[in-house]
Amino acid sequence: MSPSVVDLLATEARFGAHNYQPIGVVLTRGEGVWVWDTEGNRYLDCLSAYSAVSQGHCHPKILAAMVEQAQRLTLTSRAFHNDQLALFYEEIAALTGSHKVLPMNSGAEAVESAIKSVRKWGYEVKGVPDGQAEIIVCADNFHGRTLGVVGFSTDAETRGHFGPFAPGFRIIPFGDAAALEQAITPNTVAFLVEPIQGEAGVIIPPAGYFASVRELCTAHNVMLVLDEIQTGLGRTGKLLAEQHEGIEADVTLLGKALSGGFYPVSAVLSNNDVLGTLRPGQHGSTFGGNPLACAVARAAMRVLVEEGMIENAATQGARFLQGLKDIRANTIREVRGRGLMLAVELHPEAGRARRYCEALQGKGILAKDTHEHTIRIAPPLVITSDQVDWALEQFTTILTQDLS
C-alpha cells in the first residue's frame, strides 16, 4: 500500500531540512503542461520548475536521448574526453553565437564560474591590481544560493546569519543606467545582471535600458554578464532575452531549460576572451560536461527549435498577458510579463499571494507566490491557446475573490 499524502508530508517534515515552504500538493507524474498528484488530481503547471521544464514534462525526445546515453556512458569526468562534449559545444555555440563554452551543472555554479572568470580576465587582461576587482550587481537580484552569491544579495532572508561574505561587489538599482555609469571605476571588471528579475517578481526594466548598459560596458571595458538562467532558451519569446533590445552580452549564463528538466546542466557562454584566461587545473567540475548531460542538453535544444517552442512562447505569452490584464479585479495592483514569464502583483490589502495560489490549486492550477504579494506564472512553452484560455478562466475566478 502506498503511503498517504499525510504520511509523505509528515516524513518529509521529520527528516528534511525546512528550507522550503511548498504548496501542499504531492506530485507523482507529469506530461507536457500537466502534472498529477498522488490522489489522481490533474493540474496545469504554471511554474515549470522555475523554467527548468520549459519543453514540458517528460518530453519524449529528450527522454529517449537520456535513456540511450545512460545505457552507453554516463560519466567520465573531464580527465578524459567523451564523444558528446564536442557535439554539445558545437551545437550550443551555433544556436547562441558563442565562441567559448564552459559546461557546469547548476545555475549557481555557472554564476560562480562567471565571477571567477571575469575577475581573472580583469587581472590578466584589463590590468586591475590584484585583489581589487569589482563586480557591479543589482538590488533585488537572484543569482543562486551559494555563499559567494548570497553575499551580494539584498534579500535579508537569503543573507541572514550566513556571513562573513566576500568583498568585491557594488550594488545599484535595477533598470537605472545612470546608476551604473556612476558605479563604474577603473577596477570594475563586470556588470552581472538578469535581463528580467524573476525572483523579485518578474521586474522588467525600462525600454532602452540594456542598450544603454551595453554602450556603457563597451566604453569602460567592462564585461556585461547576463544571467539568462531563467529568461534564456525561449522563456521570454526569444531565444535569449537580450534579443529584445538587440544587444549581445560578453558572457551569457544558461541553465534550467538547458536540460528540459531531466538533469542539472548549465553553461557559461563567452563571446570574447574571458574564458580564454582559464588554464588546466584552475577551474573544473567532476560532473560538468559529462556525456549524459551533454546528450540531454543537445536534445533539449533541438526540440526547442524544431518544435517552434520559442515562437509559441511569444504567441501564447501575449495571449496570456492580455487575458490577465483584462481581468477586472480590485485585488490586482499590476500585471506584467514578457513571453511566458508573467506575474500578477496584488494590492497588499488583498492578502498574501500564497492564499491565492492555494485557491488556484483547488481549480487545477499550480502557481507560486514570491515576495509576499506576487503570483508568478510561467507554464511550459508547449502550452496551447485552449489551455491558456482555460487557465485564464481559473485565474479570473480566483482573483476576483477577496481572500484577505
N, C-alpha and C positions, 0 to 999 in steps of 0.2 A: 504493500500500500504506500502510495506516495505521500510525503509529508504535506500537511496543510499549509495554507498561506500563513496562518498564525504561527505555526511551528517554525517555518522558514524565517520569518521576520524575527522571532524570538531568538533563534540560533544565531542569526546574523548580528543581532544586538549584543548577544552574550560574548561572542568570540571576536567580532570585528572592531577595529578602531572606529570611533564615532566621528569621522572626519567628513561625512556626507549626511545630508538630510533628504533622502529620495522621496518622491511621490509614492504613496502607498500602493504600489502595484508590483506584482512579481511576474516578470515576463519569461516566457519559455520558448517562443518561436517567432520568427519574422520572415516576411516575404514582401519584397517591393516596398510600398509605403506603409504596410500593415505590420502590426505585432499583436501577438496573442498572449494573454496571461494564463496562469496555471489553472484557472477556472473556465477557460474557453472563451473569455470575452475578447473581442477584437477592437483594436484602437488604430487610429491614424497617427503615425509617429510624426509629430511636429517639432522634433528636436534633432533627429538624425544623429544621435550621439555627438552633439555639438559639431555637426557637419562631417563626421567621420564616415557615415554611411550615406553619402550623397548619391551614390549609384543605386541605392535601395538595398534593403536587407537581403543577404544571401544571393547576390546576383549570380546566376548560374554560370556565366562565362568566367567570372573571377573565381568562383568555387572550383570549377574544372581545372583552371590553371594551378590553383593551390594544391588540389589533390594530386594532380600529375607530378608537380615538382616535389611534393612531400614524399612521393613514392620513389623518387630518384636520389635527391640530395637536399638536405635542409640547411646545413651549417658547415662551413669550413674554417671560419674566422678569416681575417684578412692576411693571415700568414701564408695563404695560398690563393691563387686565382680561382674563380669559378666561371662557368660558361654563361651565367645570367647577368653578371655585373656590367660587362661591356655593353650588352644589348640595352640594359636599363639606362646606362649613361647616354647612349646614342639616342634613344627614343625620348627621354625627358629633355635632352638638350634640343632636339628637333622641335619638340612641342612648345617649349618655352623660349627658345632663342638663347639659351645659356651657353657659356663657354666652358665652365668648370662645374663639377658636381661633387658634393661631399655627402655621402649617404649616412644617415643616422637612424634612430628608432623612433623616439617620441618627439613631439613638437618642442618640448622644453629642451631636449638635447640639441635640437637644431639651433635654438636661440643661444644656448651656452656656447655652441661651436662657433656661431657667428660673432659673438662677443670676443672670444679668444682670437679669431681670425682677424677682425678689424683692428684689434689692439696690436697684434703682431705686424700687420700692414703699417699701422701708424708709426711704430718704432723703426721698422726696417726700410720703409719706402718713403713715408712722409717726413720722417726725421724728428718725430716728437721725442723729447727727452725720456729716458727710460723711467717707467713708473708714473708718468704724468698724463697718460692718455685719458681723455674724457669722452664719454658717450652721452648724447642727449636723448632723453626719453620723454614720454608724455604723461601727465597726470591721468589717473583712472585707467592706466594701461593694464593689460593682462597678457603676459608672455610666458606663463607657466608657473610651476610651484617649487622649482629648485631654490636653494639658498641664495645663489647668485642673482636669480631673477626677482625673488620677493624683496631683496634688498633695495630695489628701486621701485617697488610698488607704492601706491599711495593709499591702498586699502588697509586699514588698521587691523582687520581680522586676518589678513594674509601675512602681515609683518609681526604681529604681536608676540613677544617673547621668543622670537627666533634669532635675534641678533647675537653678536655684532655682525654687521654687514660690510661687504667690500665697498671701498670708495670708488670714485671714478665716474659717477653718473650725475647728470644735471636734469632736473625735472622742469618741464614747461607745460603750459596749457595746450591741449589738443586743438588743432584747427586754427592756430594763431601763427601765421608765418612771420610776423614781426617779432614775436617772442623767440622764435627760432634764430632769427638773424642776430638778435641781441645776445643770445646764449652762446653763440659760436665764438671760440677762442682759437689761437694757434695750436692748442693741444687737442682740439676736437677731432676725433677720428671718425665718428659715425653719428647718424641720427637713426635710432631704432623706433619704428612706429607701425601701428596697424593701419591699413587703409580705411577700415571701419572698426570702431571699437566694439567688439562683440559682447564681452562680459560686462562692459559698462552699460549695456542696454541698446546695442545697435546704434551707436552715435556716428552720424555721417558728417564729415567736415564740410565747410562751405565750398561751393564751386570755385575752382581755380586754386584751391589750397595746395594740392600736390604739384601743380605746375610751378607754383612759386617755390615750394620746397625743393623741387628738382633744380631749379635755377640757383638757389642759394647753396645747395650742396656742391654743385659743379663749380661755382665761383670760388668757394672756400676750400676746395679739395677735401670734402667730407663725404664719406661713404653713406649713401642712402640705403638703409636696410629695411625692407618692407616685410613685416611678419604677415604672410598670407596663409598661415596655417588654417585659419577658419574661412577666410574670404576667398582663397585660391581654388583653382580647379572647378570653376563654373558656378560657385555658390551665388555670386552677385550678377549672373547673367553674362559674364565674360570669363574667359579662361583665367585671367588674373584681374583683380580689382584695379590695378594700376592702369589698365587699359581704358578705364572710364575717363581718364584725363590725358591719355596719350603719352604717358611717361614711361621710363624704364628705370627700375631700381638698379643699384650696383650689386646688391645682394638681396636675394629673394628666399624666404623660408617657406617650405611646404611641408605638410604633414596630413594628419587626419584622413581626408578623402583620397590621399595618395595610395591607400590600400583598399579603399572601398569598405573599410570596417572589418577586414579579415585579419589584420596583422599590424603591429606597430611599425610604420615606415615613415621616415621623414627625410628631408634633404635640404642642404644649403646649396643654393644656386648662385653662381657669380658670373657677371659679365665683364669683369676686369681682372686684375692680378692679385686680388685679395687672397684667394685660395692658393695661389701660386707660392705664397710665403711658407706654407706648411711643408715640413720635411719629415721623412720617415722617423717614427718614434715620438713626434711632437704632439700628435693627437690621434685618437682612434676609438674604436668600439668593437667589442667581440662580435656583436650581432649586426652591426651596421654594414649594409651591403651584402648580407647573406643571400644565398641563391633563392631561398623560399620567399624572402621579402621582395627581391627583385622580380621574380616571376609574377607574384601577386600584383605588384605595382605596375608592371607592364600591362597586365590585363585590365587593371583598374583605369589606367589612362586610355587604353584602346576603346573600351566601351563608352567612356565619357564622350569621346569624339564621334565614334561610329554610330552611336545611337542618338546623337543630337541632344544630349542632356544639357549642354551649355545654352543652346538656343531655347530649349524648353524652360530652363530656369528664368530666362528673360521674359518669355511669354507668360508663363504661369505666375511669375513673381509680380508682374504688372497687374494681372487679374486679381491676385490675392490682395495686393496693396490697395488697389482701388476699392475692392469689396470691403476691406477693413475700414477704409476712410468713409465709406458710405453708411457705416453703422452709426445710427443716431442714438447715443447713449451718454447720459450725464457722468458715467464712470470714466469715460475716456478723456485723457488730457492731450495725448498726441499719438499719432500713428506714423511710423517711419520705416524705411527699408529700401533695399536695392536688390533686385533679383529675388531669390528665395531666402533672403536674410532680412527678417522682418521683426518688428516689435510694436507692442501696444503698451504705452505708458498710461497708467491710471492716475486719476487725481488721488492725493493722499487720503482724502476723506472717504474715498470709495473702499478703503480697506487694503489689506495686503494682497499682492498679486497671487500668492500661493493659494489663497482661498478660491480664486477664480480658476486656477489650474486644477485644483481638486474637483471643482464643479465640472470643468471640461472633461475630466476623466470619466465622470458619470455619463457624459454624452459621447464617449468613444473617441476623445481627442487627448493625446498626451503632449503637453507643452510644459515649459519650465519657467519659473519665475527667476528674476535676477534683480538685485538692488531694490528689493522690497516691493516696489510698485510697478515693475515692468514685466510683461509676459513676452518671452522670446518665442518666435515662430520660425522654424527652419526645416520644413519637410524635405524628404529626398527629392532629388532633381528629376525623378521619373514621375512625379505627380501629374495627374491629368486634369483637364478643365472640370470634369464632373466631380472629381474628388475635391478640387478647390472649392467648387460651389457648395458641396455638401459640408465641408469644413466651415465655410462662412456662415451657413445656417446655424451650426452649433455655436460658433463664436457669438453670433447675434443674440441667440437665446440667453447665453450666459452673461454677456457683457451689458445687456440691458437690465440685468437684475442688480439689486443692491445687496451685496454680501458683506457690507461693513459691519 
